[in-house]
Amino acid sequence: MRGLSFFGASYDFPLIKDIAETWGDDCSGATESDTAFCLYNLSWQYYMNLGVAGVQFPPSDDAIEVKSRIDELSQSEIGGLIQALANKDRNRPLGFWGLSYGNELIKDISETWNELQDISEIDRFWLISELSERYAELAHRPGAILSDEAVEIVDRMRELDSAQIYALIRTLAN
């Protein structure tokens, strides 16, 4: 698996170093619930950072429609869509991420945003956040609790600049 530095994270940031020491360079030591919790919070923070002079831009009507239709996706499809969104710059079709065009929502996403190549950064990170929240709900097992490490990452994420948050999102999404 590819690690934090592959996606552009720098060990010069104490939080990045702490994550690698706790969960491993590829974050494979994180539980599914911890990963989804962190993805939700990190992508929301990244989305909020995309605003200009404190003014936040809302997601498009197309993105809001996707959110309203999330229940059309299975947990694995949500995970695949998170991966596709986080790795948009790899220019891969949605099918590469294990998504079936037989699912009407996947087909609509593909047609609306040209295999995600035309999706705005606002919509992209807003959707990662919304999808991660739903994924976390589906991944949560009765009696499971978030680790202290996941809560600490979210508490300390303001130590990271946008580039480091982006690198962490990409690592966790893979």
Secondary structure by P-SEA (a helix, b strand, c coil): cccccccccccccaaaaaaaaacccccccccaaaaaaaaaaaaaaaaaacccccbbbbbcaaaaaaaaacccccaaaaaaaaaaaaaccccccccccccccccaaaaaaaaaccccccccaaaaaaaaaaaaaaaaaaaccccccccaaaaaaaaacccccaaaaaaaaaaaac
